[in-house]
Amino acid sequence: MASSLQLVGDDSIMLRVTHSNIRTFSSDVRFFLETSVEAAKMKLWKKCGTSVDAMLLELYDDADSKICDLSDNARPLGFYSPLDGYRIHIIDLDPSSVSSGGWLEDTSLVEKYEISEEAYNKLDSNFRKFKEKVLSQNAMTQDTKLPDNYMEELCHGIKVGNRCEVESGGKRGVVKFVGKAEAVAPGFWIGVQLDEPLGKHDGMVRGRRYFECPPQHGLLLRPDKVKVGDYPERDPFDEEEI
């Protein structure tokens, strides 16, 4: 008995809501006791789609016994003395309602769009043509895959320990790695330790270590981006201020 008592000052209740046409519809909704039946219908319309004019509300107790119809739109819900755990059942009176006949639950009732094979093939664009295009592009990519010795000849004059300058930007450093970097791409690569922290890593790229250097001092580049020679470390104080 204590669970069914409404406390003084508690002006809201939690009601379970069900629907005549939508068997799977069940929702717990909180209402204020001073809310009119019409306002409650407006709130429920937003949840189930049944229009206010076509909606009949039935009130059931927690033992699922019908108490009454909420037939007077002007009266507040509190007039009917609902308690927490009671149920409001929505009766949809509109025979042409979108929810009638199980249309919102049984997808087998929905007419399926069908198109003949000939008509489908005549479409300017369809998924089959898109798929064929993608496969064709992938095949072209595989055909143009870089060889394992890509840019190997440009590495002949580059040795670990050489001073170098990197294009672009003119950053300087020392060569720390010459060779293949399979984790990045086919072909040959040059690892450079920059003099300043203008790099991208510490010699580890995609989980594989190619050389050692301080953090943010490492770059891994193609040989055509690296020039070796007399590139001493720059003195930041040897230029006149402008």
N, C-alpha and C positions, 0 to 999 in steps of 0.2 A: 504493500500500500504506500509506503514512504516514497518509493521511486516514482509514483504517479502523481504526487502532489506538486503543485506549482508554487514556488516560493514567492513571497511578497516582493514586489519590485522586479521580478523576472518577467519581462514583457515579450520574450521570444521563445519559440519552441522549434524543435527539430522534427520534421515530418518526412516520412518516406513517400516518394511519389512514383506511381506506376501508370501505365498507359494501356488503353483498350486495344489499340492497333499494333503497338510495338511491344512484343512480349519480352524482349531483352532489355527494355528501358526500365531502369530503377535507379533512383537518385535520392540522396538525403538533402533536403532543402530546409533552410532556417527561415521562419516567418515571424514577423512581429504580430502580436495578438490584435493590435489596433489596425492592421492592414485589412483593407476591404477585400471582399471576395473577388471583385473585379480587378483590383490591383494584383492579387495573387494569381489570377488567370493571366494577366499581362506578363508576370514573372515566369510563369510556366510556359507560356507561348514561346518565349525565347529559348527554352530548353528542349521543347518537343516539336514545335512547328504547328501545332493545332491552333487555329485562330480562336480568339476570345469568344466570338459569337457562336462558334460551333463547339464550345467546350462545356461539358457538364462535369462537376466535381462531386465525388462521393467521399464521405469520411468514414474510415474504418478504425476500430480501436486496436489495441495491441494484441488482442486475441483474434484479430481479423474478422470481427463481426461488424456488419454495416450499422452505423449510427444514424446517418441522415444524408440527404443531398444538400450541398451548399448552393441553394437555389436563389438566394437573394443577393444580388451583386452589390447592393449598397451596404449590407451588414458587415461588421468587422469579423474576422475569423474567431475572435474571442467569444462572440455570441454563441458559437457552437461548442464551446468548452473543449477544444482539442488539447491533448497532452503530448508530451515528448514520447516518440515511438509510435504514435498513431500514423495512419496511412491515408494519403489522398490519392484516389484513383481517378484518372482523367478518362472521360468517355468522349470520343471524337464523333460528333453527330453529323459530320459532313461526309456524305457517301462518295464524294469525289476528292476527298482529302488525299494528299500525297502519301500519307501514312497508311491508307486503307489497302487491303489486299496483300499486305506483307511486302510491299515494294521497297521499303527501307531496310529490310532484313534478308530477303531471299533474292540473291543476285541472279538466280536462274530464271526469274520472272522478267528480267530486263532483256529487251530485244537486242541481240548482238548485231553489230554492223559487219556485214560480209562483203567481200569484193572478189571478183573472179581473178584468176591468175593472169589472164590476158590484160584486164584493165589495170591490175597492179603494176605489170611490167611497163605499161604505157605512161605511168606517172613520171613527171619530170624528175622528181626526187622521191625516194623511198628508202627504207632502212636497208634493203638488199643492195641497192646501188651505193649507199654510203659505206656499207661493209666492204664491198668490192674495191672501193676507192682507197679505204684505209689499208687493206691487204696489199694493194698495188704499191702504195707509198712505202709500206714496210719492206716490201721486196726490193724496191729501189734503194732504200737505205742500207739493206744488207749487201746489195751488190756494190755499193760505194763505200763499204767499210774500210777504214784505214788499215794499211798493212802493218805488220809488227815492226818493220824496220823504217817506219815513217820518220823522216828527218834525221836518220842515223848519220848521213854524210855531213850534216852541219855540226855534229858533235866532235869531229876529228880534231879540231883545233882547240877544244875546250877541255881543260883538265881540272880536277879537284884541287883547290888551292889558288886558282887564278883569280886575280882581281877582275872585276867586271862592272859594267853599267847596264842597267835594265831599261828597256823601252816599254812603255813610254814614261816620261817623268824624270828620266835621268837619275834614278836612284842607284846608289853604288853599294857594292858589297863584295863577297867572296864566294866562289863556286864551292858548294859542299856536296853536290851529287850530280852524276851524269849517268843516265841509263833509262831503263823502262820503268813505267809506273802503271802497271796493269789495273790497279784500283781506280785510276783516273780515266785513262783512254789508251788505245794502242799507240805504239811508237815511242820515241825517245823524248826525255824531259831533262831539264836542268834545274837543280835545286840551289837556291841562292840564300845566303845569310846576309841580310842588309845591314849596313852600318847603323841605321837608325830604326826605331820600332815602327816601321811603315809597312810591315808585312801582314800576313794573314794567319800564320800558325808558327809552331816551333819545330817544324820538320816532319810532323805527323799529319798525314792527309788521308781522310776517310778510313781511319782506324789502322793505318799502316805507317810505320816510321821509315822515312827515307834518309834523314840526316838529323843531326842534333844542332839546335841553336836556341837562343833565348826566345821567350814568347813574343809574338808579334814581330819577329825579325825574319821569318821564313817566307819564301815564295817558291812555287814550282811552275816553271814556264817552259814553253817550247824553245828550242835552240835559236830560232830566228829572232827571238826577243832579247837575246843576251849577247853583248859584245864584250870580249875579253881584251885586256891590254893594260896600259899604265893608267889606272884609275885609282889614285890614292884616295884615302878617306878625306872627305872635305872638312876643313876647319871652319866652323860657323862664325869665327871672328876675323877671318882674313879678308872679308869684303868691306869696303867702305860703306858707311851709312849714306843713304840718299835722302 
